[in-house]
Amino acid sequence: MNQPMYACIESDLSYQFATQEYLNMLGWQSDITGIQLAQVHSRETLFELQHGMMLARSNGASTLTWQPFEEDNSLWLQLEICWNPVAELYIVNAMRTQQAAARELARDPDDGLFFYTPQAVMLLDDENRIYRVNQSFSEISGFSLEDVVGQGPGIVTNRDIAPELFDHLWQQLMLRGYWEGELWNRHKDGHSYPAWYSLMALRDDSSEITGFVAQFSDITSCYSDQHRFTHTSYDALTGLPDELMLLDRLNQQLLKGNLYNQSSGLILLQLDSEGCETEQVITAIAARLSAQVRESDLLAIDQANNFVMVLEHCPDEMIMEQFADRVTAVLQEEIDVSGELVAFTFSLAGVLADSSGLSAELMLDRARLVLDSSEGDTGFRLYDSSLGSGTVLSREALIAGVSDGGLQIRFNPVYALEGHHLTAAEVTLSMNHPQQGTLSPEQFIPQLSRYGLLDEYHQQLERQLSPMIKLWGGFDQFHNLCIRLQDEELFSVAVIGNLIRLMVKAGLPPQRLMVILNSTQVHLFPDEIEEIKAKGVLLLLDLQEDFLEGLPDQLFPDMLLLNAELVEQQMRDNKFMRNVEHLIFLARENGLEVMAEGVRTTGQMTRLTLQGCSRMSGKYVGRDLSLEQLIERLDLEH
C-alpha cells in the first residue's frame, strides 16, 4: 500500500514538515524541519517547485509534473500544491505519475488516459485529421500540436509501408472497430523507430464513425534485447516453433532488417498428398528440413501443419530459389512408414521481404496466397504483386459476393473549387467478405474475371447506379459520375454501353459519364478505349509522364488526374512537386482541367489550389457517401 507523500513548506521557503515517504523519496536521512529548499533541491528542480508555489499563492492551488532528480529520468511526480493564507503554509502533495493517473482516471476516464498515460495519444476527427495530442505524443515523436493539427497520421508514421498493410488495418478498423500491431514511425528529427499501435474507431448511436483514437509507444528498446518479450511456444509433435513463435521471431527479424538494411525470405512448404499428415511423415520431413536450414535461419510449423522456413540475410530471389532446389532434392525420396514406402507431393511458395515495411503476418499471408492460386501446380513459386494482397476467393465466395447484398456502392465526392459545389463523384463497388472484411475492386475483379463472373458484377453495378441515374437530371451542377476500370474490364466494355442506355432513357448525355484510366491502359488497350470514347464517354487520364505528345485524337483525354500518391509525394519531395506542376502545365497547354484525388490536409489543398488544380476529392473535402447520402447532399446544394 502506498503511503502519502506530502510536506508543509513555510513562506520563507523552508520545510516545516514532511512525511517519511516524502523523505524517502528525496533520500533525506535526518530531520528536515527548518531546512531551506535550496539545501535540498538542485537549482533546476527548485525552480520548478518555486514556480508551482508561486501559482498556488496566486490561484490557491496549482498542479505540475515534477522530476526531483535530474540524474534519474525514470522518477516523475505529480505535485498538487495548495496555499493556506491563514497559516501561511504551502501544502505539497506528491504522487507518482501512476498514482496520479489512477486518481485522475477515477475522476474522468477520458482525461485520465489522455493526459497521464505514458503512451502517445492522437485524437482524430471523422476525416482522419489530428485535432488533439497529449504530452507523451510530443515527447515520443518530437512533434508539437501545432506541427500536426489538421494533418493525417501519416505525418508521424513512416510512409514507406506496404499498402496492403494499411488495407488490412483499415479493414479491421471498419469491421471490428480496432487494430493493434507494429508500424514504423518517423521522428521529427528524421530518424525512424518501431512503434506499437492501438487504434480504435469511434461510432455514434447510428454506427457512423465520429473519429479515431490512436495510441502508440516507442518499442525500440524491445529489439535491443532479442530475448525480451518473445514468445517461446513449440509444436508438440515436431518440437519446432509454432506459428505464434514464428510470427514473433520474424517480426523482430524484419525490424532488425529495416534498421540494418538486411532482407529476409520466407518459404512455405505444403504437403499435397493424402496420408502425409501422419505423425511419422511429418516428423521425418521435419528432420530432413532441419538438416537444410542454417543456424541463423528458422524452421517452424504453422497451424495447418505446413512447414515455414525463414531465411536470414536473403538479399534476392536467386538465394531463395537455390534453397528451394535443395529442399526439393531432399524431399524426393519416399518415407518409410511401418515398413511401407510412402510417396508424397508438395508445393513450395516463396516471399522476399521488401523495403515497404511488411509484417510477418503479411509475409505468411502472401505465401499462402501463392499456394492457393497455384491451382494444383507443384514445385516452387515466388510471390508476385499481380496476385494482389488478399486471400484468393473460391468460386462460391465470389458468387455470393456478387449476389444481392454482397456488393456495396460508395461515392467519393469531387468538389469544384469555384463555388465549392459537388461537381462529380468517383464510383466504387466494394465486396463484403465474412473473413477478409471489405475488399476493393483491385482485389476481387481479377478473380471474378478468372471465373467468368464479370457480367454478374457489372449487372450489380448497373442495378445499384440506376436510382442515381434516374434522379441525375435534377442536379445541373453535378456533372460526372467517374468509374475506374480495371484491366480485366477493358476486354469487354459492354457495361459502358448498358450504362449509356440507362442514361439516355433518363434524358442524360453520355458525356456525363467519365471513365478513369491510367497511361499504361491507354497504351495496352487502344482499340477498347477508342470504342469507349466513340460512345461519347469522357476519359479522365491518370497521367504519370509526358504521355500526351503524339496521342491520337480518338484517345486524347478530357481531363487529367493527379492520383493520391502524387498528391502525397509532392508534399515531401520537390522532385514530385515539379512533376505535378509540369503535368498541370501540360493540362493548361491542352485546354484540360485537372482533378486531384486523395486530398487529406489543408496544406495539400492550398498547394494544389496555387498550382491551378480545379477539382479535388479525398478525405479533406468529403468522405465517401452512400447512394442515399449522395442524393441528400445534392438535394441540399440544389
Backbone torsions as a table, in degrees:
resi	resn	phi	psi	omega
1	MET	NA	132.2	-178.4
2	ASN	-79.5	124.1	177.4
3	GLN	-82.0	154.9	-178.0
4	PRO	-67.7	142.2	174.2
5	MET	-114.7	103.5	175.6
6	TYR	-147.6	162.4	-178.4
7	ALA	-146.8	156.8	174.3
8	CYS	-113.3	132.6	-175.8
9	ILE	-124.0	130.5	-180.0
10	GLU	-70.3	162.0	179.1
11	SER	-65.5	-20.5	176.7
12	ASP	-85.7	12.8	176.8
13	LEU	65.8	42.1	171.2
14	SER	-122.4	151.4	179.7
15	TYR	-74.2	133.7	172.0
16	GLN	-96.9	-38.0	-176.7
17	PHE	-159.4	151.8	173.2
18	ALA	-153.5	141.4	177.4
19	THR	-71.4	163.0	-179.1
20	GLN	-62.1	-36.9	178.4
21	GLU	-62.2	-39.2	178.9
22	TYR	-65.7	-43.6	179.0
23	LEU	-64.3	-40.9	178.0
24	ASN	-61.2	-39.8	179.0
25	MET	-61.4	-40.1	-179.8
26	LEU	-79.2	-17.1	-174.3
27	GLY	74.6	26.4	-178.4
28	TRP	-90.2	121.9	-172.0
29	GLN	-93.2	-22.9	-174.7
30	SER	-112.4	-176.1	179.6
31	ASP	-64.1	133.3	-175.8
32	ILE	-100.0	-5.5	-177.1
33	THR	-59.1	129.1	178.0
34	GLY	81.9	-3.4	-179.4
35	ILE	-79.7	130.8	178.7
36	GLN	-69.3	146.1	179.3
37	LEU	-57.6	-35.4	-177.6
38	ALA	-65.2	-21.4	178.2
39	GLN	-82.6	-16.2	-174.7
40	VAL	-102.2	-38.4	-171.2
41	HIS	-114.3	151.9	174.9
42	SER	-69.9	168.3	-176.0
43	ARG	-60.3	-42.5	-176.7
44	GLU	-68.2	-46.8	-179.5
45	THR	-69.4	-32.2	176.4
46	LEU	-65.0	-40.3	179.2
47	PHE	-60.4	-46.1	179.6
48	GLU	-61.2	-43.0	-179.6
49	LEU	-64.4	-44.2	-179.9
50	GLN	-65.1	-36.3	178.2
51	HIS	-62.3	-44.1	177.5
52	GLY	-64.0	-36.5	179.2
53	MET	-68.4	-37.1	178.2
54	MET	-63.6	-43.3	177.5
55	LEU	-63.5	-39.9	179.3
56	ALA	-64.0	-39.1	-179.5
57	ARG	-66.6	-32.3	-179.9
58	SER	-79.6	-40.6	-172.0
59	ASN	-108.8	-6.0	-178.0
60	GLY	95.7	-29.5	179.8
61	ALA	-159.5	156.9	175.8
62	SER	-151.7	159.4	178.7
63	THR	-133.3	136.4	176.7
64	LEU	-149.6	156.2	172.7
65	THR	-93.7	129.2	-166.6
66	TRP	-132.5	134.3	176.3
67	GLN	-110.4	103.1	-172.8
68	PRO	-68.1	-24.8	-178.1
69	PHE	-129.5	122.4	-180.0
70	GLU	-63.2	-34.8	-175.3
71	GLU	-77.1	-12.2	179.2
72	ASP	-116.5	92.4	-176.5
73	ASN	-83.4	4.8	178.0
74	SER	-91.5	-14.0	-177.7
75	LEU	-102.8	110.4	174.9
76	TRP	-124.4	139.2	-179.6
77	LEU	-120.2	150.2	171.2
78	GLN	-102.0	117.0	-178.0
79	LEU	-102.7	131.3	168.9
80	GLU	-112.1	115.1	-175.4
81	ILE	-111.7	124.9	178.2
82	CYS	-117.6	144.3	177.6
83	TRP	-107.7	123.3	176.5
84	ASN	-102.4	103.3	-175.1
85	PRO	-70.0	-23.8	-179.6
86	VAL	-71.7	-51.0	-179.9
87	ALA	-84.3	-9.2	-176.1
88	GLU	53.0	54.1	-179.1
89	LEU	-131.6	145.5	166.7
90	TYR	-96.0	131.0	175.5
91	ILE	-109.2	118.2	-176.0
92	VAL	-109.5	116.7	176.8
93	ASN	-106.3	118.5	-175.9
94	ALA	-109.1	134.2	177.4
95	MET	-133.3	141.7	170.6
96	ARG	-64.7	150.8	-172.2
97	THR	-58.7	-31.4	178.5
98	GLN	-65.5	-40.4	177.3
99	GLN	-65.0	-42.4	-179.8
100	ALA	-62.9	-40.0	178.7
101	ALA	-62.8	-44.1	-179.7
102	ALA	-64.1	-39.7	-179.4
103	ARG	-66.7	-44.5	-180.0
104	GLU	-68.4	-34.7	179.1
105	LEU	-63.6	-36.9	177.9
106	ALA	-65.3	-34.9	179.7
107	ARG	-75.5	-48.4	-175.8
108	ASP	-145.1	98.7	-174.8
109	PRO	-54.4	-41.6	-177.0
110	ASP	-65.6	-51.1	-178.7
111	ASP	-67.3	-34.6	-179.9
112	GLY	-60.5	-45.8	178.9
113	LEU	-69.4	-38.7	-173.8
114	PHE	-68.2	-49.2	-172.1
115	PHE	-82.7	-34.6	-167.1
116	TYR	-108.6	-7.2	177.3
117	THR	-68.3	141.7	175.7
118	PRO	-72.4	-10.3	177.5
119	GLN	-78.7	148.7	170.9
120	ALA	-72.0	137.9	-179.1
121	VAL	-128.0	129.5	171.3
122	MET	-117.0	131.9	171.3
123	LEU	-103.7	128.7	-176.2
124	LEU	-123.7	148.2	179.8
125	ASP	-83.4	-174.1	-176.2
126	ASP	-70.8	-9.9	174.6
127	GLU	-97.6	11.6	178.1
128	ASN	64.9	36.7	177.3
129	ARG	-112.7	138.1	-176.6
130	ILE	-72.6	131.7	174.0
131	TYR	-125.8	-7.9	180.0
132	ARG	-158.2	140.2	174.3
133	VAL	-137.6	160.7	178.0
134	ASN	-100.1	177.5	-177.5
135	GLN	-64.4	-37.5	179.9
136	SER	-61.8	-32.4	176.8
137	PHE	-58.9	-47.2	-178.9
138	SER	-67.0	-38.2	-179.4
139	GLU	-66.3	-38.3	-176.4
140	ILE	-81.3	-44.0	-171.8
141	SER	-93.1	-21.9	-175.7
142	GLY	86.0	-9.4	-179.0
143	PHE	-91.4	139.5	172.4
144	SER	-89.8	171.7	177.1
145	LEU	-60.1	-40.0	-179.3
146	GLU	-62.4	-30.9	179.4
147	ASP	-68.9	-32.2	-167.5
148	VAL	-115.8	-13.9	-175.1
149	VAL	-59.8	133.8	-177.6
150	GLY	83.8	-6.9	179.8
151	GLN	-93.5	162.2	171.2
152	GLY	-82.2	167.9	-179.7
153	PRO	-64.6	-12.3	178.1
154	GLY	-62.3	-16.8	177.2
155	ILE	-68.4	-22.7	-179.6
156	VAL	-99.5	-42.3	-176.1
157	THR	-77.8	151.6	175.5
158	ASN	-71.6	123.5	-174.2
159	ARG	-74.4	-13.7	180.0
160	ASP	-83.5	58.4	-178.7
161	ILE	-119.8	142.8	-175.8
162	ALA	-54.1	129.3	178.2
163	PRO	-56.9	-33.8	-178.9
164	GLU	-67.4	-26.5	175.5
165	LEU	-65.8	-42.5	177.7
166	PHE	-68.0	-35.8	175.6
167	ASP	-59.6	-46.2	179.2
168	HIS	-62.5	-41.8	-179.9
169	LEU	-59.5	-49.4	-177.1
170	TRP	-69.0	-35.0	176.6
171	GLN	-60.7	-43.4	179.5
172	GLN	-66.3	-40.1	178.2
173	LEU	-62.8	-43.1	-178.5
174	MET	-72.6	-36.9	-174.4
175	LEU	-82.4	-47.2	-174.5
176	ARG	-105.9	-19.5	-179.0
177	GLY	91.4	-2.6	179.6
178	TYR	-153.3	161.8	174.7
179	TRP	-153.0	141.5	174.4
180	GLU	-132.0	143.1	177.6
181	GLY	168.2	-176.4	-177.1
182	GLU	-99.5	135.8	172.0
183	LEU	-134.2	158.6	173.2
184	TRP	-92.9	131.4	176.3
185	ASN	-103.6	161.5	174.2
186	ARG	-119.0	118.9	178.7
187	HIS	-70.2	158.9	179.4
188	LYS	-59.5	-31.4	-179.8
189	ASP	-79.1	-1.2	174.3
190	GLY	106.1	-19.8	-178.0
191	HIS	-78.5	153.6	179.8
192	SER	-102.1	151.6	179.3
193	TYR	-151.3	147.9	178.8
194	PRO	-76.1	142.5	-178.8
195	ALA	-135.6	143.4	174.6
196	TRP	-98.6	120.6	-174.1
197	TYR	-105.9	144.9	166.9
198	SER	-126.9	115.7	-177.9
199	LEU	-114.9	142.3	180.0
200	MET	-140.6	135.3	174.9
201	ALA	-92.6	134.0	178.8
202	LEU	-99.8	133.4	-178.3
203	ARG	-128.2	152.3	176.7
204	ASP	-90.5	-171.5	-176.0
205	ASP	-63.9	-23.5	179.9
206	SER	-96.4	14.5	177.8
207	SER	69.4	12.3	174.0
208	GLU	-79.1	139.3	179.6
209	ILE	-71.0	127.8	179.7
210	THR	-106.7	-11.2	179.7
211	GLY	164.5	-173.4	-178.0
212	PHE	-139.7	151.0	171.5
213	VAL	-119.3	126.7	178.7
214	ALA	-121.1	125.0	176.1
215	GLN	-122.2	140.5	176.3
216	PHE	-149.1	157.6	176.9
217	SER	-129.3	145.7	173.4
218	ASP	-75.7	117.8	-176.3
219	ILE	-112.2	25.9	178.5
220	THR	-55.3	-41.2	-176.4
221	SER	-63.6	-25.1	-179.4
222	CYS	-66.7	-21.1	-175.9
223	TYR	-105.0	-1.4	172.2
224	SER	-76.1	-22.7	175.7
225	ASP	-120.7	108.4	-173.2
226	GLN	-66.5	-14.5	-178.4
227	HIS	-96.8	0.4	-175.8
228	ARG	-86.3	134.7	177.0
229	PHE	56.5	39.0	178.5
230	THR	-105.8	149.2	175.6
231	HIS	-85.1	137.9	175.1
232	THR	-126.5	84.6	-179.6
233	SER	-132.3	138.8	-170.9
234	TYR	-127.4	152.6	174.9
235	ASP	-69.8	131.6	-173.8
236	ALA	-65.9	-33.7	-175.7
237	LEU	-79.3	-50.4	-172.4
238	THR	-95.6	-18.5	-174.9
239	GLY	76.7	4.8	178.6
240	LEU	-81.6	156.1	174.4
241	PRO	-55.2	140.1	179.3
242	ASP	-86.8	-175.6	-173.8
243	GLU	-63.8	-37.2	-179.7
244	LEU	-61.8	-46.6	179.5
245	MET	-68.8	-37.8	177.6
246	LEU	-56.9	-50.4	-177.5
247	LEU	-63.8	-39.3	180.0
248	ASP	-63.4	-48.5	-178.3
249	ARG	-65.6	-40.7	-178.2
250	LEU	-68.4	-39.2	177.0
251	ASN	-60.5	-41.3	176.7
252	GLN	-62.5	-42.8	-178.6
253	GLN	-64.5	-38.4	179.7
254	LEU	-67.1	-41.6	178.0
255	LEU	-64.4	-41.9	177.4
256	LYS	-63.7	-40.2	179.2
257	GLY	-63.0	-38.3	177.5
258	ASN	-65.8	-36.5	179.8
259	LEU	-67.1	-40.2	-173.0
260	TYR	-111.0	13.4	176.6
261	ASN	56.9	46.8	177.5
262	GLN	-118.6	137.0	-176.5
263	SER	-100.4	154.4	177.9
264	SER	-124.8	158.6	176.5
265	GLY	-128.9	151.3	178.7
266	LEU	-128.3	132.0	176.1
267	ILE	-122.5	128.1	179.9
268	LEU	-108.3	127.9	179.8
269	LEU	-110.4	120.1	178.9
270	GLN	-115.7	127.5	177.4
271	LEU	-81.1	130.1	-172.6
272	ASP	-100.8	-27.4	-172.6
273	SER	-83.7	147.7	175.3
274	GLU	-67.9	144.0	180.0
275	GLY	92.5	-8.9	-179.0
276	CYS	-75.5	-10.1	-177.4
277	GLU	-84.9	3.5	178.9
278	THR	-66.5	153.4	-176.1
279	GLU	-60.4	-40.7	-178.1
280	GLN	-63.1	-40.8	-179.4
281	VAL	-66.6	-46.1	-176.5
282	ILE	-64.1	-44.0	-179.4
283	THR	-68.5	-34.6	178.4
284	ALA	-66.7	-41.7	178.6
285	ILE	-66.9	-39.1	177.9
286	ALA	-58.6	-40.8	179.7
287	ALA	-66.2	-42.0	-179.4
288	ARG	-65.2	-42.0	-179.0
289	LEU	-69.1	-35.5	-179.9
290	SER	-59.9	-30.7	-179.2
291	ALA	-76.7	-12.7	-176.0
292	GLN	-97.7	-31.5	-175.8
293	VAL	-76.1	147.7	177.3
294	ARG	-77.7	167.0	-179.3
295	GLU	-62.2	-32.7	-179.2
296	SER	-81.5	-11.1	-179.5
297	ASP	-86.6	175.7	-179.4
298	LEU	-131.6	131.4	172.7
299	LEU	-114.3	126.2	-177.2
300	ALA	-140.3	175.8	179.4
301	ILE	-134.2	133.2	-176.3
302	ASP	-91.2	-174.9	-174.0
303	GLN	-67.1	-22.3	-179.9
304	ALA	-96.8	17.0	-178.2
305	ASN	61.8	28.7	169.9
306	ASN	-90.1	145.0	178.2
307	PHE	-88.7	138.4	-179.2
308	VAL	-123.7	126.0	178.5
309	MET	-116.5	123.0	179.0
310	VAL	-105.8	120.9	-177.4
311	LEU	-102.0	116.1	175.9
312	GLU	-80.7	152.2	-178.8
313	HIS	53.3	59.5	179.6
314	CYS	-115.0	89.8	-170.3
315	PRO	-74.5	-23.6	-176.7
316	ASP	-152.4	174.7	-175.7
317	GLU	-71.3	-23.9	179.7
318	MET	-62.4	-40.7	178.1
319	ILE	-61.0	-41.8	179.3
320	MET	-64.2	-42.3	-179.3
321	GLU	-64.8	-38.7	177.8
322	GLN	-64.6	-41.5	178.1
323	PHE	-65.9	-41.3	178.9
324	ALA	-61.8	-36.5	177.5
325	ASP	-63.1	-40.8	179.2
326	ARG	-65.5	-42.4	179.2
327	VAL	-63.6	-43.1	179.7
328	THR	-59.7	-41.3	-178.2
329	ALA	-63.4	-42.7	-176.3
330	VAL	-77.2	-15.6	179.5
331	LEU	-96.1	0.7	-179.5
332	GLN	-71.4	-28.4	-176.8
333	GLU	-74.7	142.4	177.0
334	GLU	-68.5	159.8	-178.3
335	ILE	-110.1	134.0	179.2
336	ASP	-81.2	113.9	177.8
337	VAL	-119.1	104.8	179.8
338	SER	54.5	43.8	177.3
339	GLY	83.6	-1.2	-179.8
340	GLU	-115.3	130.4	-179.7
341	LEU	-80.4	125.9	-177.7
342	VAL	-109.9	122.3	175.2
343	ALA	-93.8	149.0	-179.2
344	PHE	-148.7	155.2	174.1
345	THR	-113.7	163.1	-176.1
346	PHE	-154.4	165.4	175.7
347	SER	-128.1	145.7	179.2
348	LEU	-123.4	134.8	177.1
349	ALA	-126.3	137.3	-179.0
350	GLY	-121.9	144.6	177.5
351	VAL	-135.9	129.6	177.6
352	LEU	-103.6	128.5	177.1
353	ALA	-65.0	138.6	177.9
354	ASP	-112.6	-168.0	-176.6
355	SER	-92.5	14.3	-174.6
356	SER	-96.7	11.6	174.8
357	GLY	79.9	36.8	178.7
358	LEU	-60.9	143.3	171.4
359	SER	-92.8	164.9	177.6
360	ALA	-61.1	-39.9	-179.1
361	GLU	-61.0	-41.3	-179.2
362	LEU	-71.8	-34.1	175.5
363	MET	-62.9	-43.2	179.5
364	LEU	-66.6	-39.1	177.5
365	ASP	-62.8	-39.4	178.9
366	ARG	-63.0	-42.0	179.4
367	ALA	-63.7	-42.2	178.1
368	ARG	-65.0	-35.3	178.1
369	LEU	-62.4	-40.9	177.9
370	VAL	-59.7	-46.4	-178.9
371	LEU	-66.6	-40.0	-179.4
372	ASP	-65.8	-28.9	-177.5
373	SER	-93.4	1.7	-178.1
374	SER	-73.5	-22.3	178.6
375	GLU	53.3	48.6	174.3
376	GLY	90.0	-5.7	178.1
377	ASP	-68.2	142.9	175.2
378	THR	-106.7	177.3	-178.4
379	GLY	96.8	-168.1	-174.3
380	PHE	-104.1	130.9	177.1
381	ARG	-131.0	138.7	177.3
382	LEU	-95.7	149.4	176.9
383	TYR	-64.9	138.7	175.2
384	ASP	-127.5	139.4	-175.4
385	SER	-61.2	-20.2	179.1
386	SER	-66.7	-15.6	178.4
387	LEU	-73.8	-14.0	-179.0
388	GLY	88.2	-168.8	-175.0
389	SER	-120.1	-4.3	-178.4
390	GLY	-110.3	173.2	179.6
391	THR	-67.9	138.5	175.8
392	VAL	-63.9	131.2	-175.4
393	LEU	-94.5	147.4	176.7
394	SER	-75.8	163.8	178.1
395	ARG	-59.6	-39.0	-179.5
396	GLU	-63.5	-41.0	179.6
397	ALA	-66.6	-36.9	179.6
398	LEU	-70.0	-39.9	177.5
399	ILE	-61.0	-43.3	177.5
400	ALA	-64.3	-34.9	-178.3
401	GLY	-68.0	-33.6	-178.8
402	VAL	-94.0	4.6	176.5
403	SER	-80.2	175.7	179.5
404	ASP	-56.7	128.3	177.8
405	GLY	89.9	-13.6	-178.4
406	GLY	-82.8	-23.2	-179.8
407	LEU	-113.2	138.8	-177.8
408	GLN	-121.0	126.2	-178.9
409	ILE	-91.9	137.4	177.0
410	ARG	-133.6	152.6	-179.2
411	PHE	-123.7	119.6	176.3
412	ASN	-90.6	109.0	-172.1
413	PRO	-68.1	141.6	176.5
414	VAL	-116.5	124.6	-177.4
415	TYR	-107.9	139.9	171.3
416	ALA	-87.1	128.7	-176.6
417	LEU	-65.9	-36.5	178.2
418	GLU	-73.2	109.9	-177.0
419	GLY	86.6	-9.2	179.9
420	HIS	42.4	63.2	177.0
421	HIS	-121.4	158.0	-179.8
422	LEU	-74.2	109.1	-173.0
423	THR	-104.6	-20.5	-178.0
424	ALA	-161.9	175.5	175.6
425	ALA	-153.0	137.1	173.0
426	GLU	-84.4	129.7	-175.6
427	VAL	-96.7	131.7	177.6
428	THR	-136.5	133.6	170.8
429	LEU	-107.0	118.6	177.1
430	SER	-106.2	152.3	-178.6
431	MET	-105.3	132.8	177.5
432	ASN	-91.4	121.7	-179.8
433	HIS	-118.5	133.2	-173.5
434	PRO	-62.5	-29.2	179.9
435	GLN	-102.0	-41.0	-173.8
436	GLN	-85.2	-12.5	-177.5
437	GLY	83.5	-145.3	-177.2
438	THR	-85.6	124.2	-179.4
439	LEU	-105.9	138.7	178.9
440	SER	-84.5	161.5	178.3
441	PRO	-55.8	-34.6	178.9
442	GLU	-61.0	-26.8	-177.7
443	GLN	-85.1	-35.6	-172.2
444	PHE	-109.7	-20.2	-177.7
445	ILE	-64.0	-43.0	176.1
446	PRO	-58.3	-33.8	179.9
447	GLN	-75.2	-35.9	174.6
448	LEU	-61.2	-40.9	-179.8
449	SER	-63.5	-40.5	-178.5
450	ARG	-61.1	-35.7	-178.0
451	TYR	-96.9	8.0	177.9
452	GLY	68.7	34.4	-176.1
453	LEU	-110.7	12.4	-177.9
454	LEU	-66.0	-34.5	179.8
455	ASP	-61.1	-42.3	178.5
456	GLU	-63.3	-38.6	177.8
457	TYR	-63.3	-45.4	-179.4
458	HIS	-66.6	-33.4	175.9
459	GLN	-63.2	-37.9	176.1
460	GLN	-66.1	-39.7	177.9
461	LEU	-61.0	-46.1	179.0
462	GLU	-62.7	-43.4	-177.7
463	ARG	-64.1	-41.6	-176.3
464	GLN	-77.1	-24.0	176.1
465	LEU	-83.9	-17.5	-174.6
466	SER	-55.5	-45.1	179.4
467	PRO	-61.3	-37.5	179.5
468	MET	-68.4	-41.6	-179.0
469	ILE	-62.0	-38.6	-179.3
470	LYS	-65.3	-31.7	-178.4
471	LEU	-94.6	-10.2	-169.8
472	TRP	-59.1	-37.5	-176.2
473	GLY	-59.4	-21.6	179.9
474	GLY	-83.0	-1.4	-176.9
475	PHE	-118.7	86.6	-172.5
476	ASP	-63.9	-36.0	-175.8
477	GLN	-81.2	-12.4	179.2
478	PHE	-88.1	100.3	-167.2
479	HIS	-85.3	-45.3	-166.9
480	ASN	-135.0	142.3	160.1
481	LEU	-101.1	128.3	-175.1
482	CYS	-110.2	128.3	-179.1
483	ILE	-122.5	124.0	177.3
484	ARG	-89.0	124.0	-178.8
485	LEU	-100.2	134.8	174.1
486	GLN	-82.3	163.1	-177.9
487	ASP	-54.0	-43.9	-176.2
488	GLU	-61.2	-29.9	-178.3
489	GLU	-76.4	-20.0	-177.8
490	LEU	-78.4	-13.4	175.7
491	PHE	-68.8	-24.2	177.2
492	SER	-144.7	113.4	-175.2
493	VAL	-103.9	29.5	-179.8
494	ALA	-61.0	-31.0	-178.8
495	VAL	-59.9	-35.1	179.4
496	ILE	-65.0	-45.6	177.7
497	GLY	-60.3	-39.9	179.7
498	ASN	-65.8	-39.8	178.5
499	LEU	-66.8	-39.0	178.8
500	ILE	-62.8	-39.2	178.4
501	ARG	-62.0	-41.1	176.7
502	LEU	-63.1	-38.5	-178.3
503	MET	-70.1	-44.4	179.6
504	VAL	-61.1	-40.2	178.4
505	LYS	-60.7	-31.4	179.6
506	ALA	-91.1	6.9	177.7
507	GLY	80.1	24.8	-176.8
508	LEU	-109.8	137.8	177.9
509	PRO	-76.0	151.7	-179.8
510	PRO	-60.6	-23.7	-176.5
511	GLN	-65.6	-10.1	178.9
512	ARG	-87.0	-2.3	172.5
513	LEU	-101.3	133.1	-177.8
514	MET	-127.4	133.6	179.7
515	VAL	-106.5	131.6	179.1
516	ILE	-97.1	124.0	178.9
517	LEU	-136.2	159.2	176.7
518	ASN	-104.8	172.2	-175.5
519	SER	-61.2	-38.0	-179.5
520	THR	-63.2	-41.3	179.9
521	GLN	-64.6	-39.5	178.0
522	VAL	-62.0	-35.7	179.5
523	HIS	-72.8	-38.4	-174.3
524	LEU	-86.3	-27.9	-174.1
525	PHE	-124.8	54.4	-176.2
526	PRO	-63.7	-39.8	-177.6
527	ASP	-66.0	-43.9	-178.8
528	GLU	-65.3	-39.8	-179.0
529	ILE	-71.8	-35.8	175.0
530	GLU	-61.3	-38.6	177.6
531	GLU	-63.8	-41.3	178.1
532	ILE	-62.6	-47.0	-179.4
533	LYS	-63.5	-34.8	-179.3
534	ALA	-64.5	-24.0	178.7
535	LYS	-78.8	-5.4	179.2
536	GLY	98.6	-1.4	-178.9
537	VAL	-73.2	143.8	179.3
538	LEU	-84.8	151.9	-179.1
539	LEU	-113.7	120.9	173.6
540	LEU	-102.1	111.8	-171.3
541	LEU	-99.4	122.8	173.3
542	ASP	-81.6	93.1	-169.7
543	LEU	-91.9	131.8	-179.7
544	GLN	-112.5	-12.6	-174.4
545	GLU	-157.2	-177.5	178.6
546	ASP	-73.0	73.2	-173.3
547	PHE	-97.3	-7.6	-174.5
548	LEU	-76.3	-31.7	-177.5
549	GLU	-64.0	128.7	177.9
550	GLY	81.5	2.8	-179.8
551	LEU	-77.2	126.9	-179.3
552	PRO	-63.9	155.0	-176.3
553	ASP	-57.0	-36.8	-176.4
554	GLN	-70.8	-12.0	176.9
555	LEU	-114.2	3.6	-175.1
556	PHE	-71.9	135.4	-176.2
557	PRO	-73.5	163.5	176.5
558	ASP	-102.0	-14.9	179.1
559	MET	-160.7	150.1	177.8
560	LEU	-105.1	146.4	-178.8
561	LEU	-115.1	131.4	167.2
562	LEU	-97.3	112.7	-175.0
563	ASN	-74.7	168.4	-174.2
564	ALA	-60.6	-33.4	-179.1
565	GLU	-65.4	-43.2	178.0
566	LEU	-65.5	-41.1	179.3
567	VAL	-59.3	-41.0	-179.2
568	GLU	-73.7	-45.3	-173.5
569	GLN	-65.6	-34.4	-176.0
570	GLN	-70.1	-15.1	176.1
571	MET	-79.4	-15.4	-176.5
572	ARG	-112.6	-20.2	-171.1
573	ASP	-139.2	121.7	-178.5
574	ASN	-63.1	-26.7	178.0
575	LYS	-61.3	-43.7	178.8
576	PHE	-71.0	-32.6	176.9
577	MET	-62.0	-41.4	177.9
578	ARG	-65.6	-35.9	177.1
579	ASN	-62.3	-44.6	180.0
580	VAL	-61.7	-46.3	-178.4
581	GLU	-63.8	-34.8	178.2
582	HIS	-68.8	-40.0	178.3
583	LEU	-64.3	-40.3	178.0
584	ILE	-66.0	-37.4	176.0
585	PHE	-61.8	-44.3	177.6
586	LEU	-59.0	-41.1	180.0
587	ALA	-61.8	-45.7	179.9
588	ARG	-62.2	-41.9	-179.7
589	GLU	-59.8	-29.0	-177.5
590	ASN	-106.3	11.1	176.1
591	GLY	69.1	31.4	-176.9
592	LEU	-108.3	147.0	170.6
593	GLU	-81.3	160.7	179.5
594	VAL	-123.4	134.1	176.8
595	MET	-117.7	135.9	177.6
596	ALA	-111.9	135.6	177.6
597	GLU	-113.7	159.8	176.6
598	GLY	77.3	20.3	179.7
599	VAL	-72.2	123.5	-174.1
600	ARG	-132.1	-0.2	179.7
601	THR	-137.7	161.2	175.9
602	THR	-61.7	-41.1	-179.7
603	GLY	-60.5	-41.5	179.0
604	GLN	-63.9	-45.1	-178.9
605	MET	-63.6	-42.6	-178.6
606	THR	-62.9	-46.1	-179.0
607	ARG	-64.4	-44.0	-179.4
608	LEU	-63.8	-37.1	178.2
609	THR	-63.5	-45.4	178.9
610	LEU	-64.6	-31.2	-179.8
611	GLN	-76.8	-15.7	176.8
612	GLY	106.3	17.0	177.7
613	CYS	-79.2	132.4	-171.8
614	SER	-104.2	-17.9	-180.0
615	ARG	-131.1	144.3	-178.6
616	MET	-143.9	147.1	170.9
617	SER	-134.7	166.9	-179.4
618	GLY	132.3	173.2	-173.8
619	LYS	-62.5	-27.3	-178.0
620	TYR	-70.8	-37.4	-177.0
621	VAL	-92.2	-16.8	178.1
622	GLY	164.5	135.9	-179.4
623	ARG	-80.5	168.1	178.4
624	ASP	-58.7	143.6	-177.5
625	LEU	-120.1	148.3	169.1
626	SER	-77.7	172.2	178.7
627	LEU	-59.1	-44.5	-179.0
628	GLU	-64.3	-40.5	179.7
629	GLN	-67.5	-38.3	178.3
630	LEU	-62.6	-46.9	-179.6
631	ILE	-63.5	-40.9	177.9
632	GLU	-62.0	-42.7	178.8
633	ARG	-63.1	-43.4	179.5
634	LEU	-66.5	-37.1	176.2
635	ASP	-59.5	-41.2	-179.5
636	LEU	-66.0	-39.1	-178.8
637	GLU	-71.9	-27.3	-176.4
638	HIS	-104.5	NA	NA
